[in-house]
């Protein structure tokens, strides 16, 4: 439904020319909720704005459905209003001098096709009902709460029934509790409407909980693409593992390569660890083992044959409400784990840790 091929975008700044997007390829399937995730300045919003027609790339092609809406080589650039898209900006861009009804009606009034008053009211009322703003049609837009303004911007984007919905960090202005509620409502809405959605965020939790597919970007490039589970559990680069969630990194050297089980042995400062190794690694190569805090278990004693058991000391215990985050030392190595708040660990306590080999994943060292 959205296809981006070899996209390059440059900016001219006081410091010179900036290569904001560096030859990326993106393929969003029909009905998919696809998220571009990355830190500020990574090129995700520039990519979204290029799809919308608000930026002019230097190279590449962009398709919406079967329509070629931009091609640098063919000198094609379809204006935004003809790309059949709906867009919600980070600032919402609500018209403050219009009430709720007229904000949503605005795109319909600007279309070539002129709707009768009855048709227009039916479409606007339907869009407001979708986002649970029915009953507020006559309210001045500035008198809405932040969450209501976000819903209003979404209703305005949906009222034309576009093929594609573009969302540029639409939840970033909401407080934490409202953001959590709106995440689920927004995903449920676009899935119910079966609308193809390209979503931009720097919030890892938003990306993991809302998306069918996540593309992680850094410095204008795509670092890794995959399902939320793949991105979280099988990061292919340190940047991805470090950017998404809490992560422990353990440096080591390969002692024995992986067999059919894909498990190999790595010598680390913590001792010998069994972990999943990437293909093609030879003995002696440097690796970085990635272990999520929730995959480190505190055990009372090691059972016979149990692998990856380490002796550790509790350096700090931080109460997080729904969990205890514990910082531990294993020799010179520092590790973090998450435990149930009733676990009872205390500072300076000596404990044993068990790292399940299948939950330890190595990537090539730098």
C-alpha positions in Angstrom: 0.0 0.0 0.0 3.0 2.3 0.7 6.2 1.6 -1.0 9.4 3.7 -0.6 12.4 2.9 -2.8 15.9 4.3 -2.4 14.8 7.5 -0.6 17.3 10.3 -0.1 16.5 13.6 1.5 18.9 16.5 2.2 18.6 19.7 4.2 20.6 22.8 4.0 21.5 24.2 7.4 23.9 26.9 8.7 26.5 24.1 9.3 26.1 22.8 5.7 24.2 20.1 3.9 22.6 17.4 6.0 21.9 14.0 4.6 18.7 13.4 6.6 17.4 10.2 4.9 20.0 7.9 3.3 18.6 5.5 0.7 15.9 3.7 2.7 13.4 1.1 1.4 10.1 0.6 3.1 7.2 -1.7 2.1 3.9 -1.3 4.1 1.3 -3.9 3.3 -2.4 -3.2 3.0 -4.1 -2.9 6.4 -0.7 -3.0 8.2 0.2 -0.8 11.2 3.8 0.0 10.4 5.9 2.1 12.7 9.1 4.0 12.1 11.0 4.1 15.4 14.1 6.0 16.4 15.7 8.9 18.3 15.2 12.5 17.4 17.0 13.4 14.2 17.1 9.9 12.8 15.0 10.7 9.7 11.7 9.1 10.6 9.5 12.3 10.4 11.3 13.4 7.3 10.4 10.0 5.7 6.7 10.5 6.8 6.6 14.0 5.4 8.0 12.8 2.1 5.2 10.3 1.8 2.7 13.1 2.6 4.2 15.3 -0.1 5.4 17.9 2.5 9.1 17.3 1.7 10.8 17.0 -1.7 13.4 14.1 -1.7 16.5 14.3 -3.8 16.3 10.7 -5.0 13.9 7.8 -4.9 10.3 6.8 -5.6 7.2 6.7 -3.4 4.1 4.7 -4.2 0.7 5.0 -2.5 -1.3 2.0 -3.6 -0.4 1.5 -7.3 0.0 5.2 -7.8 3.5 6.7 -8.2 3.2 9.9 -6.2 6.9 10.8 -6.3 9.8 10.0 -8.5 13.0 12.1 -8.6 14.2 10.5 -11.9 10.8 10.8 -13.6 10.2 14.3 -12.2 6.8 13.3 -10.7 5.6 15.0 -7.5 1.9 14.6 -6.8 0.6 17.4 -4.5 -0.4 16.3 -1.0 -4.1 16.9 -1.5 -4.1 14.4 -4.4 -2.3 11.6 -2.6 -5.4 10.2 -0.8 -3.9 10.4 2.6 -5.0 11.5 6.1 -2.4 12.9 8.5 -2.2 13.7 12.2 0.6 16.0 13.1 2.4 16.0 16.5 1.0 19.5 17.3 -2.5 18.3 16.0 -2.8 21.6 13.9 -6.4 22.2 15.2 -8.0 25.3 13.8 -8.6 27.4 17.0 -11.2 29.7 15.4 -13.5 26.8 14.4 -15.6 24.5 16.5 -15.3 20.7 16.6 -17.8 20.2 13.8 -16.1 22.7 11.4 -12.6 21.4 12.1 -13.7 17.9 10.9 -15.8 19.3 8.1 -12.9 21.4 6.7 -11.3 18.7 4.5 -14.7 17.8 3.0 -15.5 21.4 2.2 -12.1 21.7 0.3 -12.7 18.6 -1.9 -13.6 19.0 -5.6 -16.7 16.9 -4.9 -19.3 19.1 -3.1 -21.4 17.4 -0.5 -24.9 18.3 0.4 -25.4 19.6 3.9 -27.0 16.3 4.8 -24.1 14.3 3.4 -21.6 16.5 5.1 -23.3 16.3 8.5 -23.6 12.5 8.2 -19.8 12.1 7.4 -18.7 14.5 10.2 -21.0 12.9 12.8 -19.8 9.5 11.8 -16.1 10.5 12.1 -16.8 12.1 15.6 -18.5 9.0 16.7 -15.5 6.8 15.7 -13.3 8.8 18.1 -15.9 9.1 20.8 -16.4 12.9 20.4 -20.1 12.7 19.5 -22.0 15.3 21.5 -19.1 17.8 21.3 -19.7 19.0 17.7 -20.6 22.6 18.8 -17.7 23.0 21.3 -15.0 25.5 20.4 -11.8 23.6 19.6 -9.6 25.4 22.2 -11.9 24.3 24.9 -11.1 20.6 24.4 -8.6 18.7 26.6 -5.3 17.4 25.1 -6.8 14.0 24.7 -9.9 15.3 23.0 -7.8 17.5 20.6 -5.8 14.4 19.6 -9.1 12.6 18.8 -10.3 15.6 16.9 -7.2 15.6 14.7 -7.7 11.9 14.1 -11.4 12.4 13.1 -10.4 15.1 10.7 -7.8 12.8 9.1 -10.3 10.0 8.8 -13.4 11.9 7.6 -12.3 11.7 3.9 -11.9 7.9 4.3 -8.3 8.0 3.0 -6.4 4.9 1.7 -3.5 5.7 4.0 -3.2 7.2 7.5 0.0 9.0 8.5 0.6 9.7 12.2 3.5 11.8 13.4 4.0 11.2 17.2 0.3 11.9 17.9 0.5 10.8 21.5 3.6 12.7 22.6 1.6 15.6 24.1 -0.6 13.5 26.3 0.1 12.6 29.9 1.3 9.1 30.7 -2.0 7.6 31.8 -4.0 9.1 28.9 -1.2 8.0 26.5 -1.5 4.4 27.7 -5.3 4.4 27.2 -5.1 6.1 23.8 -2.5 3.6 22.5 -5.0 0.7 22.7 -7.9 2.7 21.4 -6.0 4.0 18.4 -4.7 0.6 17.4 -8.2 -0.9 17.8 -9.7 1.9 15.7 -7.4 1.6 12.7 -7.6 -2.2 12.8 -11.4 -2.0 12.8 -11.3 0.3 9.8 -8.7 -1.8 8.1 -6.8 1.3 7.2 -3.1 1.2 6.3 -1.2 3.2 8.9 2.4 4.6 8.9 3.2 5.7 12.4 6.2 7.7 13.6 7.4 7.6 17.3 10.5 7.7 19.5 8.6 5.8 22.2 9.6 2.2 22.3 6.5 1.0 24.2 4.2 2.6 21.6 6.1 0.8 18.8 6.0 -2.6 20.6 2.3 -2.5 21.7 0.7 -0.9 18.6 2.6 -2.2 15.5 2.4 -5.1 13.2 5.9 -4.2 11.9 8.6 -2.0 13.3 11.5 -0.3 11.5 14.3 1.1 13.7 16.1 4.1 12.2 19.3 5.8 13.2 21.2 8.6 11.4 18.9 8.4 8.3 19.3 4.7 7.8 17.3 1.6 8.6 19.0 -0.5 11.2 16.5 -3.3 11.6 13.0 -4.2 10.6 10.7 -6.9 12.0 7.8 -7.7 14.2 7.8 -6.2 17.7 8.7 -9.6 19.1 11.7 -10.0 16.7 12.9 -6.4 17.3 12.8 -6.9 21.1 13.9 -10.5 21.5 16.3 -10.8 18.6 18.1 -7.4 18.0 20.8 -7.7 15.4 22.8 -4.7 16.4 23.8 -3.1 19.7 21.9 0.1 18.9 18.6 -1.7 18.5 19.1 -3.7 21.8 20.1 -0.5 23.7 17.4 1.7 22.2 14.5 -0.7 22.9 14.0 -1.5 26.6 16.6 -2.2 29.3 19.5 -4.4 28.2 22.5 -6.1 29.7 25.6 -6.3 27.5 28.4 -8.9 28.3 31.5 -8.9 26.2 33.3 -12.2 25.4 35.1 -14.4 23.0 33.7 -17.6 21.3 35.1 -20.8 22.7 32.9 -23.2 20.8 30.8 -22.4 17.8 27.1 -23.2 17.6 25.8 -26.6 16.5 22.3 -27.5 15.4 20.9 -26.1 18.6 22.5 -22.7 17.7 23.9 -22.6 21.2 27.6 -22.0 21.7 30.0 -21.2 24.5 31.5 -17.8 25.2 34.2 -16.9 27.6 33.3 -13.7 29.5 34.3 -11.7 32.6 31.4 -13.5 34.4 32.6 -17.0 33.4 31.7 -19.4 30.6 28.2 -18.6 29.2 26.1 -20.6 26.8 24.1 -18.5 24.4 22.6 -18.3 20.9 25.4 -17.4 18.4 24.9 -15.9 14.9 25.9 -18.1 12.0 29.5 -18.1 10.7 31.3 -17.3 14.0 34.7 -19.0 14.6 36.5 -19.7 17.8 38.2 -16.7 19.2 35.9 -14.1 17.6 34.7 -11.2 19.8 30.9 -11.1 20.6 28.5 -9.1 22.7 25.9 -11.1 24.6 22.6 -9.4 25.1 20.4 -10.4 28.1 17.2 -8.6 29.0 16.7 -7.9 32.8 13.6 -10.0 32.9 15.5 -13.0 31.6 17.9 -13.1 34.6 16.5 -15.2 37.4 17.6 -15.2 41.1 17.8 -18.8 42.3 18.3 -20.3 45.8 20.5 -23.1 44.5 21.8 -24.4 41.3 20.3 -27.7 40.1 22.5 -30.4 38.6 23.4 -29.6 35.0 22.0 -26.1 35.1 23.9 -23.8 32.8 24.9 -20.1 33.2 24.7 -19.9 37.0 26.6 -16.9 38.4 27.4 -15.7 41.9 26.5 -12.1 42.4 26.2 -9.3 44.9 23.2 -7.0 45.1 24.5 -3.4 44.7 21.1 -1.6 44.7 17.4 -2.3 44.8 15.0 0.2 43.2 11.3 0.0 43.8 9.4 0.6 40.5 5.8 -0.2 41.8 5.1 -3.2 39.7 8.7 -4.6 39.9 12.0 -4.3 41.7 14.9 -3.3 39.5 18.0 -4.8 41.0 21.6 -3.8 40.1 24.0 -6.6 40.7 27.8 -7.1 40.4 29.4 -10.3 39.1 33.1 -9.6 39.5 33.6 -6.4 37.5 30.5 -6.9 35.4 27.3 -5.0 36.3 23.9 -6.6 35.5 20.3 -5.5 36.0 17.4 -7.7 36.7 13.6 -7.2 37.2 11.9 -9.1 40.0 8.5 -9.2 41.6 8.2 -6.5 44.2 7.6 -9.1 46.9 10.9 -10.9 46.1 12.5 -9.4 49.2 16.0 -8.9 47.8 18.1 -6.3 49.8 21.3 -4.4 49.2 24.6 -6.2 49.9 22.9 -9.6 49.7 24.8 -12.4 48.0 22.7 -14.3 45.4 22.9 -16.8 42.6 21.7 -15.8 39.1 20.7 -18.1 36.3 20.7 -16.9 32.7 18.7 -19.2 30.5 21.0 -20.0 27.5 18.1 -19.7 25.0 17.4 -16.2 26.3 21.0 -15.0 25.9 21.8 -13.8 22.4 25.2 -12.9 21.0 25.9 -10.4 18.2 29.3 -9.8 16.6 31.6 -7.6 18.6 32.9 -4.3 17.3 
